[in-house]
Amino acid sequence: MAIKDLVVHVDSSQAVQKRLEAAIRIAQTHDAHLTGLYVIPTTDFPAFMEVPSAFEAIQKVRQYRQQEAETSRAAFEEATHRAGVSAEWRCAEGELTEKLGESARYSDLVILGQHNPDEHDANQGLADRLVLEVGRPCLVIPYIGARETLGQRVLVAWNARREAVRAVNDALPILQAADRAVVLSVNPAYGEDGEGDIPSADICHHLARHGVKAEAETTVAKDIDVGSLLLSHAADMGADMIVMGAYGHSRFREMVLGGVSREMFRTMTVPVFMSH
């Protein structure tokens, strides 16, 4: 599958410019169409407020949010026009995850922002929910931004489970365009019921048949959690992207993100490509 249709979440956060720059780079690399989606939340006020006061307050909030959306639209259109990429702007009103999900289902890749704990933004928990619910891969950009390169040196987290298989398949166009791809198996299970006699070797052979320059590596996490180990390995190899499966489990009839996946979203220092 080629990457030809992108959706990037645009908001009024401080990190949006860096997110948009990353999205434009992906669009340029893959000659893809980029849709910028801005979601204005529905304005609700307590029922006990007097009707005239509530109406005036709602109108002021809506006007302010419309102005923010218009400012974001102008910045998006100026940036995409300057970069020479095919692009369009969409603005919707409603619940953020729902509206993003509606557009994401008709795209090849959704580009989101990491939540910045020092800023009040709408990104907290957004990637967690979308990656489990939407059926499309998500590329989450750290609030500190991506490196100058994006997708040239890629670290793939591999454990031969369904989620990892899905992530590698979804990321194939990115891996094919990469200068280097390292497939890392952490605490591998050997043998027929695990990852084979040489962990990561089979998936690297598969990737090589698709023109991917893949290298198999194995490591053991002893005194460090898997998420921190992945980030440390990414830093050591100068990776500009991590590809991994998003692991979830059922709780109270809902899918919630597993510990490693959730920790990666919280502590990432490079963009993370996830599929479920």
Steps between C-alpha positions, in 0.01 A plus 500: 500500500631843411457800729301747290239644735599666830299666776675726750330626815534879512432688822609819675772343714859624501621175338269509199754668272754222555228240446399665174862513384530126560175432315618704203826305488308171491276639225800611296684168540200294389339750261190484717194722545485668842177588677517734798214438744411751770230400749307763693359344819131530566429777753282397793409695811331386822122490487472721809641803316248762399408471133612850387833467684562150366417603145735798511778292651458227239510753219822655632668161539392391153626825348837458671532139384401593146774762500753241619387264225535772238851585619593130480350471151707791374820351646422155353425632153807725498731214610363243254500749213860596573599131510317425176295209634144408407287601798153585624356649819211363702338644809243306701314556826449220749687246709868488401557124483175443312567767236862395451389139473250585226774648281766250602303204369541635147874565524820296491662663802387727783752749640443608859682691771634378831338652805715768662457477880603864534226624267124470512423328171252244370763239418498317833377146431416585138761272338418222749137494392545554127765236443278235661171607346552638151657208312769720347865551599586810699823697495539694824738797492669601828411847622870584473472425128662251263862497386613657175459156341185294538481134400860466382628303800221288644492275806239221482389340828434133422352211697319301225158577648205611289534868592868506398419324172231758427731790583778374273257444214342845542843665519637318194505812274695686767741211551555469125599867483730478804879498477518260794248289692594310815257230613552459873369206699489559877498201735422265210327164535694245299371199309195422290259651753707818525710692251699210355861399554627844396255770620417769241673306222182381328338843494824651369505246216139593423582871502803447278273349234316834504821695454544599865855530636420319824737384774407253774602575858416342834531631853391417854336751731623426852494810717305722262143498370442418135384849404810665645720239332343573161556873541858440612568274201341757268733767638804275463430433131386854425150382408254763382194273532385196699254249353312279743173326564243659731402246762171531679285303739133501584378686809139587579396419140761738359842448350773676695863533398753262655781617725786511247294675233362752748846570641638560151235765435591666830881497472571495125791704369460402133183452291327168564307313229241269657241255369256279684 
